[in-house]
Amino acid sequence: MLTSTIPGDRMLHLSDEVGEALDRGSPVVALESTIISHGLPQPRNLEVARELEQIVRKEGAIPATIAVLDGNVHIGLNKHQLIRIATHNDMRKLGFRDLSVALATGRSGATTVSATAFLAARAGIEVFATGGLGGVHRDWASSLDESADLDTLSRTRITVVCAGVKSILDVPATLQRLESLNVTVVGYRTTTFPGFYLHSSGEPVDWSLDSPEEIAVVMRARDELDGPASALVVANPVPEDEQLRPDLHDLVLADALAAMREEGVVGQAITPFLLDYLVRGTKGASLEANLAAVRGNVRLGAQIARAFARPHIARA
């Protein structure tokens, strides 16, 4: 699979498949690569990466997994690049703030939500499917710890399909922050915000939509309005029969938070510590709920991209 370069973006390389789809106005779905490099153990990470791309294809869209390799952004990975992301231990985790340094120094890394959203929008991709967003951390008043995802989404016009924000975060504060940043949040067939591992966080959402076609109409209205660039977050709950058992979730999360405080875990180490504790404390059930959510988000993302596709408009 060859790659093409977007005119004016010498470091942004599209696979032929993705470039041709964008030129035709065909549906394309962006996928992040940190779930491959940092989110899952080997060899399951590569199996899941291939599975997610296949889900997109089955729904009639083109997958565009995004990563940085040797100082170049790749929008759409071939099989060798996908294997490299899944198996090489030198892959850095790249948020939006890390991109310029990685490109300038020729480094390689997997893209987080903030980096993937930015790069997908830059390439002209309208829809990005992921697991859960980052958000406002618990005890924010003392730590001022907030994910860069939120600020990037407030400045990036893209539709992000997710299962809410990670349940280790302060969900009410995150929703308040998204409102302050003018990021639109809609529930997909739900009136409550999803809880990532859980079907519901118990927090209400202002808007609920019932079909990919309705979401596509909202996307078109947003484009016609042409206001300040910001994301549309589509909150898609994990099915109730695939969620992590709520009582088990609450028990293990309470233990994880206590262990975090006892061990003095702070800053960027908090999220991986808590997520790993949940995986071990639930004997892998949290990981399975996470993957169920991701699969559903990727499927819905492809359906939205197909409903929104505008074959009469080619990429400039």
KEKE-3310 file (N, C-alpha, C; in steps of 0.2 Angstrom, whole numbers, plus 5000, padded with zeros to 4 digits):
npx = (5004:5004:5008:5001:5003:4996:4993:5004:5006:5019:5023:5012:5005:4994:4987:4985:4972:4964:4966:4960:4947:4944:4945:4935:4924:4919:4914:4925:4933:4941:4954:4961:4978:4984:4977:4982:4996:4998:4986:4982:4987:5000:4998:4986:4983:4986:4977:4965:4966:4966:4953:4945:4947:4941:4928:4924:4925:4915:4904:4904:4913:4929:4943:4954:4967:4978:4994:5011:5026:5043:5044:5034:5017:5005:4990:4980:4985:4997:4998:5011:5015:5005:5008:5020:5017:5010:5020:5032:5042:5046:5037:5031:5018:5008:5001:4992:5000:5013:5015:5022:5036:5039:5038:5048:5059:5060:5054:5044:5027:5011:4995:4985:4968:4967:4977:4974:4961:4964:4973:4965:4955:4963:4966:4954:4945:4929:4924:4928:4931:4932:4937:4935:4934:4947:4946:4941:4950:4947:4947:4951:4952:4963:4973:4973:4972:4968:4962:4970:4962:4950:4952:4957:4946:4938:4942:4942:4934:4926:4917:4916:4914:4911:4912:4908:4917:4932:4928:4935:4937:4931:4915:4904:4910:4918:4908:4903:4914:4915:4903:4906:4917:4910:4908:4898:4887:4879:4868:4867:4853:4850:4847:4855:4872:4885:4895:4908:4915:4903:4885:4878:4882:4874:4873:4864:4861:4859:4854:4847:4849:4843:4847:4860:4858:4851:4861:4870:4863:4863:4877:4878:4871:4878:4890:4884:4880:4893:4901:4912:4926:4923:4921:4908:4902:4897:4889:4889:4882:4890:4882:4870:4871:4884:4891:4903:4900:4890:4891:4903:4912:4911:4916:4930:4935:4935:4944:4955:4957:4960:4972:4980:4981:4988:5000:5005:5003:5004:5000:5003:5004:4993:4981:4985:4989:4976:4968:4975:4974:4960:4958:4966:4959:4946:4948:4950:4938:4934:4942:4936:4924:4928:4932:4921:4914:4922:4921:4907:4907:4915:4908:4896:4902:4906:4894:4888:4897:4895:4882:4884:4892:4897:4897:4898:4906:4923:4939:4948)
npy = (4994:5010:5027:5044:5062:5075:5090:5103:5098:5091:5081:5073:5059:5050:5034:5025:5020:5027:5040:5040:5037:5049:5058:5054:5057:5047:5037:5038:5032:5038:5030:5028:5025:5022:5012:5001:5001:5004:5000:4987:4970:4961:4946:4951:4964:4967:4958:4964:4977:4974:4968:4979:4987:4979:4979:4992:4991:4982:4989:4997:5007:5016:5012:5022:5021:5030:5035:5040:5038:5037:5051:5055:5058:5045:5042:5030:5014:5002:4983:4980:4992:4992:4981:4985:4995:4988:4979:4985:4991:5004:5014:5029:5038:5049:5064:5079:5089:5084:5082:5090:5090:5076:5075:5083:5078:5065:5054:5040:5035:5032:5038:5048:5052:5066:5069:5061:5066:5079:5077:5069:5077:5087:5080:5079:5070:5066:5059:5051:5037:5030:5023:5029:5046:5057:5067:5078:5076:5067:5076:5088:5101:5102:5096:5101:5093:5089:5082:5084:5081:5088:5102:5101:5095:5106:5114:5108:5103:5089:5074:5064:5048:5039:5030:5039:5046:5040:5030:5032:5045:5062:5063:5072:5084:5084:5084:5097:5104:5102:5108:5121:5123:5124:5112:5101:5088:5073:5060:5043:5035:5036:5044:5047:5050:5039:5027:5023:5009:5006:5005:5017:5032:5039:5052:5065:5069:5082:5081:5068:5057:5046:5039:5035:5043:5054:5060:5063:5073:5083:5085:5091:5103:5109:5112:5120:5131:5136:5140:5143:5132:5116:5100:5087:5077:5061:5051:5035:5021:5006:4991:4985:4971:4969:4976:4981:4973:4983:4984:4977:4985:4997:4993:4989:5000:5009:5003:5004:5018:5021:5014:5021:5033:5029:5024:5036:5040:5050:5064:5060:5047:5042:5038:5026:5018:5016:5011:4999:4993:4991:4981:4970:4969:4966:4954:4954:4958:4971:4975:4968:4974:4986:4984:4979:4991:4999:4992:4994:5007:5010:5003:5011:5023:5021:5019:5032:5039:5034:5038:5052:5054:5063:5061:5069:5079:5082:5080:5095)
npz = (5000:4995:4999:4999:4999:5008:4999:5004:5016:5021:5030:5032:5028:5018:5017:5001:5000:5009:5005:4992:4995:5002:4992:4984:4992:5000:5014:5029:5043:5057:5068:5084:5089:5101:5109:5103:5105:5119:5126:5126:5130:5121:5111:5109:5106:5092:5086:5090:5084:5070:5070:5073:5062:5053:5057:5053:5039:5036:5039:5028:5027:5026:5036:5045:5053:5064:5066:5071:5063:5062:5062:5053:5050:5048:5040:5040:5040:5034:5034:5039:5046:5055:5063:5067:5076:5086:5091:5093:5106:5108:5105:5108:5118:5111:5113:5107:5110:5109:5096:5087:5091:5090:5076:5072:5077:5072:5078:5084:5087:5095:5093:5104:5110:5108:5099:5088:5085:5081:5070:5061:5058:5051:5040:5034:5038:5044:5055:5070:5080:5096:5112:5127:5132:5139:5154:5167:5182:5197:5213:5207:5212:5220:5212:5199:5188:5172:5157:5141:5131:5131:5129:5116:5109:5110:5100:5088:5074:5073:5073:5087:5092:5107:5122:5133:5146:5155:5169:5180:5182:5186:5182:5182:5183:5172:5162:5164:5161:5147:5143:5146:5137:5125:5119:5110:5116:5113:5117:5112:5108:5122:5137:5147:5152:5146:5156:5152:5156:5161:5158:5161:5168:5176:5175:5167:5150:5138:5126:5115:5102:5089:5078:5066:5055:5060:5067:5057:5051:5060:5060:5047:5049:5059:5051:5041:5049:5053:5064:5078:5078:5085:5093:5090:5102:5102:5113:5116:5124:5132:5129:5140:5144:5142:5150:5163:5179:5189:5204:5206:5199:5206:5219:5216:5210:5221:5230:5221:5221:5234:5235:5226:5232:5244:5239:5233:5220:5206:5194:5177:5179:5185:5178:5170:5181:5189:5179:5176:5189:5189:5179:5184:5197:5193:5187:5173:5168:5166:5155:5145:5145:5141:5128:5122:5122:5114:5101:5099:5097:5086:5076:5076:5073:5060:5053:5055:5048:5035:5033:5033:5022:5008:4992:4981:4984:4984:4992:4995)
capx = (5000:5008:5005:5001:5004:4991:4997:5006:5008:5024:5023:5005:5004:4988:4987:4981:4965:4961:4966:4956:4941:4942:4944:4928:4919:4917:4915:4931:4933:4948:4955:4967:4983:4986:4974:4986:5002:4998:4980:4981:4993:5002:4997:4979:4982:4986:4970:4959:4967:4963:4946:4941:4947:4936:4921:4923:4924:4909:4899:4904:4917:4936:4946:4960:4971:4983:5000:5017:5032:5049:5043:5029:5010:5002:4983:4979:4992:4997:4999:5017:5015:5001:5012:5026:5014:5008:5025:5039:5042:5049:5032:5029:5011:5008:4995:4992:5006:5019:5016:5028:5042:5040:5039:5054:5065:5059:5052:5038:5022:5004:4991:4979:4962:4968:4982:4970:4956:4967:4976:4960:4952:4967:4966:4948:4940:4924:4921:4933:4928:4937:4934:4932:4938:4949:4942:4943:4952:4945:4952:4954:4954:4970:4978:4972:4973:4963:4965:4971:4957:4944:4954:4958:4940:4935:4945:4943:4928:4925:4912:4919:4910:4914:4907:4908:4924:4934:4924:4940:4937:4925:4911:4900:4915:4920:4902:4902:4919:4913:4898:4910:4921:4905:4908:4891:4887:4873:4868:4865:4848:4851:4846:4861:4879:4888:4900:4913:4914:4896:4880:4876:4885:4869:4872:4859:4863:4853:4851:4847:4847:4841:4850:4866:4855:4849:4868:4873:4859:4866:4884:4877:4868:4884:4894:4881:4881:4900:4903:4919:4927:4922:4918:4902:4903:4892:4890:4886:4883:4891:4876:4869:4873:4891:4895:4906:4895:4891:4894:4910:4916:4912:4921:4937:4937:4936:4951:4960:4958:4964:4979:4983:4983:4993:5006:5007:5003:5001:5001:5001:5004:4986:4977:4987:4988:4969:4965:4978:4971:4953:4959:4967:4954:4940:4950:4950:4931:4934:4945:4931:4919:4931:4933:4914:4912:4925:4918:4901:4908:4918:4902:4892:4906:4906:4887:4887:4901:4891:4876:4886:4896:4895:4901:4898:4911:4929:4944:4952)
capy = (5000:5016:5033:5050:5067:5081:5096:5108:5094:5086:5076:5070:5054:5046:5028:5026:5018:5033:5046:5039:5038:5056:5061:5052:5059:5041:5037:5036:5033:5038:5026:5030:5019:5020:5006:4995:5001:5004:4999:4980:4966:4957:4948:4953:4971:4967:4955:4969:4982:4971:4967:4986:4990:4975:4981:4998:4989:4978:4994:5001:5013:5014:5013:5026:5021:5035:5035:5044:5033:5040:5058:5056:5056:5041:5042:5023:5010:4995:4978:4980:4997:4990:4976:4989:4999:4983:4975:4988:4994:5011:5018:5034:5039:5055:5069:5084:5094:5080:5080:5094:5087:5070:5076:5087:5073:5059:5049:5036:5035:5030:5044:5048:5055:5073:5069:5058:5070:5084:5074:5066:5083:5090:5076:5080:5065:5069:5055:5047:5032:5028:5020:5034:5052:5059:5072:5081:5070:5068:5080:5093:5107:5101:5094:5104:5088:5089:5079:5089:5080:5092:5108:5100:5095:5113:5118:5104:5101:5082:5070:5059:5043:5037:5028:5043:5047:5034:5031:5034:5052:5065:5063:5078:5090:5084:5087:5104:5107:5101:5113:5128:5124:5123:5105:5098:5081:5070:5053:5039:5031:5036:5051:5048:5050:5033:5027:5019:5002:5005:5007:5023:5035:5042:5059:5067:5073:5087:5079:5061:5055:5039:5035:5038:5048:5060:5063:5066:5079:5088:5087:5096:5109:5112:5114:5126:5136:5138:5144:5141:5124:5112:5093:5084:5071:5056:5046:5028:5017:4999:4987:4983:4964:4968:4981:4978:4973:4990:4983:4975:4991:5002:4990:4989:5007:5012:5000:5007:5025:5021:5011:5026:5038:5026:5024:5042:5040:5057:5066:5056:5040:5040:5034:5019:5014:5015:5006:4992:4990:4988:4975:4965:4968:4963:4948:4955:4959:4978:4975:4965:4979:4992:4981:4979:4998:5001:4989:4997:5014:5009:5001:5017:5028:5019:5020:5039:5041:5032:5043:5059:5054:5067:5059:5074:5084:5079:5084:5100)
capz = (5000:4994:5003:4996:5004:5007:4997:5009:5023:5019:5035:5033:5023:5018:5013:4995:5001:5013:5000:4987:4998:5004:4986:4981:4997:5003:5022:5032:5051:5060:5074:5087:5089:5108:5111:5101:5108:5126:5129:5127:5129:5115:5104:5108:5103:5085:5084:5091:5079:5064:5071:5073:5055:5049:5058:5049:5032:5036:5039:5022:5027:5026:5042:5045:5060:5064:5070:5069:5062:5060:5061:5048:5052:5044:5041:5037:5041:5031:5039:5042:5050:5061:5067:5071:5082:5091:5094:5095:5113:5108:5103:5113:5118:5108:5113:5102:5112:5107:5089:5083:5094:5087:5069:5071:5079:5069:5083:5082:5093:5094:5094:5109:5107:5106:5093:5083:5083:5077:5063:5057:5055:5047:5034:5031:5040:5048:5061:5074:5085:5101:5118:5131:5132:5145:5157:5173:5187:5204:5217:5203:5215:5223:5207:5193:5183:5167:5151:5135:5126:5132:5125:5109:5106:5109:5095:5082:5071:5071:5077:5091:5095:5113:5128:5138:5149:5159:5175:5185:5182:5189:5177:5182:5182:5165:5158:5165:5157:5140:5142:5146:5131:5120:5115:5110:5118:5112:5119:5106:5111:5129:5140:5152:5149:5148:5161:5150:5158:5163:5153:5162:5174:5180:5174:5162:5144:5136:5119:5113:5095:5089:5072:5062:5050:5064:5069:5051:5050:5065:5058:5042:5052:5062:5045:5038:5054:5053:5070:5080:5077:5091:5092:5092:5105:5102:5119:5115:5130:5131:5130:5147:5145:5141:5154:5169:5184:5193:5210:5206:5197:5212:5224:5214:5209:5228:5232:5217:5223:5240:5234:5223:5238:5248:5235:5231:5213:5204:5187:5171:5181:5189:5174:5169:5188:5190:5174:5177:5195:5188:5175:5189:5202:5190:5183:5166:5166:5164:5149:5141:5144:5137:5121:5120:5121:5108:5095:5097:5095:5079:5072:5075:5069:5052:5051:5055:5042:5029:5033:5032:5016:5002:4986:4976:4987:4985:4996:4991)
cpx = (5004:5004:5005:5001:4999:4995:4998:5007:5013:5025:5017:5004:4998:4989:4983:4973:4961:4961:4961:4948:4939:4941:4937:4922:4916:4918:4921:4930:4940:4948:4961:4972:4985:4983:4978:4992:5003:4992:4979:4987:4994:5000:4990:4978:4982:4979:4965:4960:4964:4955:4942:4941:4942:4929:4919:4921:4917:4903:4899:4908:4924:4939:4953:4964:4977:4988:5006:5023:5037:5048:5038:5022:5008:4994:4981:4985:4991:4998:5006:5018:5010:5004:5017:5023:5012:5014:5031:5038:5044:5043:5030:5021:5011:5001:4996:4999:5012:5020:5022:5035:5044:5041:5046:5060:5065:5057:5045:5033:5015:5000:4986:4973:4963:4972:4978:4965:4959:4969:4970:4956:4956:4967:4959:4943:4935:4922:4927:4929:4934:4933:4931:4937:4941:4945:4945:4944:4948:4950:4955:4956:4961:4975:4978:4973:4967:4966:4965:4966:4952:4946:4954:4951:4936:4937:4945:4936:4928:4920:4916:4914:4914:4909:4908:4916:4925:4931:4929:4940:4931:4920:4907:4904:4917:4914:4902:4908:4918:4908:4902:4914:4917:4906:4901:4891:4880:4873:4865:4860:4849:4850:4851:4867:4882:4894:4906:4913:4906:4891:4878:4880:4880:4868:4868:4863:4857:4850:4852:4845:4847:4844:4856:4863:4854:4856:4871:4869:4862:4873:4883:4875:4874:4889:4891:4881:4888:4902:4910:4920:4927:4919:4911:4903:4897:4893:4886:4887:4885:4884:4876:4872:4880:4895:4898:4900:4896:4894:4901:4915:4917:4917:4928:4939:4939:4943:4956:4962:4962:4971:4983:4986:4989:5000:5009:5008:5000:5003:4999:5001:4997:4982:4979:4987:4981:4967:4968:4975:4964:4954:4961:4962:4948:4942:4949:4943:4931:4937:4940:4926:4921:4931:4925:4912:4915:4922:4911:4902:4911:4912:4898:4895:4905:4899:4885:4891:4898:4885:4878:4889:4893:4899:4902:4903:4918:4934:4947:4959)
cpy = (5006:5022:5039:5056:5072:5087:5101:5105:5089:5080:5072:5065:5050:5040:5029:5025:5024:5039:5046:5040:5045:5060:5060:5055:5053:5041:5034:5037:5033:5034:5028:5024:5017:5014:5000:4995:5001:5002:4991:4976:4962:4949:4950:4960:4971:4963:4960:4975:4980:4970:4974:4988:4986:4977:4987:4996:4986:4983:4999:5007:5011:5016:5017:5026:5025:5034:5039:5039:5037:5048:5060:5054:5051:5040:5035:5020:5003:4990:4978:4986:4995:4985:4980:4992:4994:4979:4978:4992:5001:5016:5023:5035:5047:5059:5074:5088:5091:5080:5084:5092:5081:5070:5079:5082:5067:5053:5046:5036:5034:5037:5043:5051:5062:5073:5066:5062:5076:5082:5072:5072:5087:5087:5076:5074:5068:5065:5051:5043:5030:5025:5025:5040:5053:5065:5075:5075:5072:5072:5086:5099:5107:5100:5098:5100:5087:5086:5085:5087:5085:5099:5107:5099:5101:5117:5114:5102:5094:5079:5064:5054:5039:5034:5032:5045:5041:5035:5032:5041:5055:5067:5070:5084:5090:5086:5094:5107:5107:5107:5120:5129:5124:5117:5102:5090:5079:5063:5049:5034:5031:5044:5052:5047:5043:5033:5023:5012:5000:5008:5015:5026:5038:5049:5061:5070:5077:5085:5072:5061:5048:5035:5039:5044:5055:5064:5066:5073:5085:5090:5092:5103:5113:5115:5121:5132:5140:5142:5142:5134:5121:5105:5092:5078:5066:5051:5040:5023:5010:4996:4985:4976:4963:4973:4977:4978:4979:4989:4981:4981:4996:5000:4991:4996:5010:5009:5003:5014:5025:5018:5017:5031:5035:5026:5030:5043:5047:5058:5061:5048:5037:5036:5027:5015:5012:5010:4999:4989:4987:4982:4969:4963:4965:4956:4948:4958:4967:4979:4973:4970:4985:4990:4981:4986:5000:4998:4992:5004:5014:5007:5007:5022:5027:5020:5028:5042:5040:5037:5050:5059:5059:5066:5064:5080:5081:5084:5089:5099)
cpz = (5000:4998:4998:5001:5003:5005:5003:5016:5021:5024:5036:5027:5024:5014:5006:4996:5004:5008:4995:4989:5000:4997:4983:4986:5000:5011:5024:5039:5053:5067:5077:5087:5096:5111:5109:5104:5115:5130:5130:5127:5123:5116:5103:5105:5096:5083:5084:5085:5072:5064:5070:5066:5051:5050:5054:5042:5031:5036:5033:5022:5027:5033:5041:5052:5059:5068:5067:5069:5059:5058:5056:5051:5046:5045:5037:5037:5037:5036:5042:5047:5056:5066:5071:5077:5087:5094:5096:5102:5113:5106:5109:5113:5116:5109:5108:5104:5110:5100:5085:5085:5090:5080:5068:5073:5076:5073:5080:5088:5091:5097:5099:5106:5105:5100:5087:5080:5078:5070:5059:5054:5050:5040:5031:5033:5045:5055:5064:5079:5089:5107:5123:5131:5139:5148:5163:5178:5193:5208:5212:5206:5218:5217:5201:5187:5178:5160:5145:5130:5125:5128:5118:5105:5105:5103:5088:5080:5068:5075:5080:5094:5101:5117:5134:5140:5154:5166:5181:5186:5185:5183:5177:5181:5175:5160:5158:5161:5150:5139:5142:5140:5125:5115:5116:5112:5117:5114:5113:5110:5119:5131:5146:5149:5151:5153:5159:5151:5159:5158:5154:5168:5178:5179:5167:5156:5141:5130:5118:5106:5094:5083:5069:5058:5054:5065:5063:5049:5054:5063:5052:5044:5055:5056:5042:5043:5054:5058:5072:5080:5084:5089:5093:5095:5105:5107:5118:5120:5128:5132:5137:5149:5144:5145:5160:5175:5188:5200:5211:5204:5203:5217:5222:5213:5216:5230:5228:5219:5229:5239:5230:5228:5242:5245:5233:5224:5211:5197:5182:5173:5184:5184:5172:5176:5189:5185:5175:5183:5193:5184:5180:5194:5199:5186:5176:5163:5163:5157:5144:5140:5140:5130:5118:5118:5114:5101:5094:5094:5088:5074:5071:5071:5062:5050:5050:5049:5035:5028:5031:5025:5011:4996:4981:4978:4988:4989:4992:4991)
residu = (MET:LEU:THR:SER:THR:ILE:PRO:GLY:ASP:ARG:MET:LEU:HIS:LEU:SER:ASP:GLU:VAL:GLY:GLU:ALA:LEU:ASP:ARG:GLY:SER:PRO:VAL:VAL:ALA:LEU:GLU:SER:THR:ILE:ILE:SER:HIS:GLY:LEU:PRO:GLN:PRO:ARG:ASN:LEU:GLU:VAL:ALA:ARG:GLU:LEU:GLU:GLN:ILE:VAL:ARG:LYS:GLU:GLY:ALA:ILE:PRO:ALA:THR:ILE:ALA:VAL:LEU:ASP:GLY:ASN:VAL:HIS:ILE:GLY:LEU:ASN:LYS:HIS:GLN:LEU:ILE:ARG:ILE:ALA:THR:HIS:ASN:ASP:MET:ARG:LYS:LEU:GLY:PHE:ARG:ASP:LEU:SER:VAL:ALA:LEU:ALA:THR:GLY:ARG:SER:GLY:ALA:THR:THR:VAL:SER:ALA:THR:ALA:PHE:LEU:ALA:ALA:ARG:ALA:GLY:ILE:GLU:VAL:PHE:ALA:THR:GLY:GLY:LEU:GLY:GLY:VAL:HIS:ARG:ASP:TRP:ALA:SER:SER:LEU:ASP:GLU:SER:ALA:ASP:LEU:ASP:THR:LEU:SER:ARG:THR:ARG:ILE:THR:VAL:VAL:CYS:ALA:GLY:VAL:LYS:SER:ILE:LEU:ASP:VAL:PRO:ALA:THR:LEU:GLN:ARG:LEU:GLU:SER:LEU:ASN:VAL:THR:VAL:VAL:GLY:TYR:ARG:THR:THR:THR:PHE:PRO:GLY:PHE:TYR:LEU:HIS:SER:SER:GLY:GLU:PRO:VAL:ASP:TRP:SER:LEU:ASP:SER:PRO:GLU:GLU:ILE:ALA:VAL:VAL:MET:ARG:ALA:ARG:ASP:GLU:LEU:ASP:GLY:PRO:ALA:SER:ALA:LEU:VAL:VAL:ALA:ASN:PRO:VAL:PRO:GLU:ASP:GLU:GLN:LEU:ARG:PRO:ASP:LEU:HIS:ASP:LEU:VAL:LEU:ALA:ASP:ALA:LEU:ALA:ALA:MET:ARG:GLU:GLU:GLY:VAL:VAL:GLY:GLN:ALA:ILE:THR:PRO:PHE:LEU:LEU:ASP:TYR:LEU:VAL:ARG:GLY:THR:LYS:GLY:ALA:SER:LEU:GLU:ALA:ASN:LEU:ALA:ALA:VAL:ARG:GLY:ASN:VAL:ARG:LEU:GLY:ALA:GLN:ILE:ALA:ARG:ALA:PHE:ALA:ARG:PRO:HIS:ILE:ALA:ARG:ALA)
# end
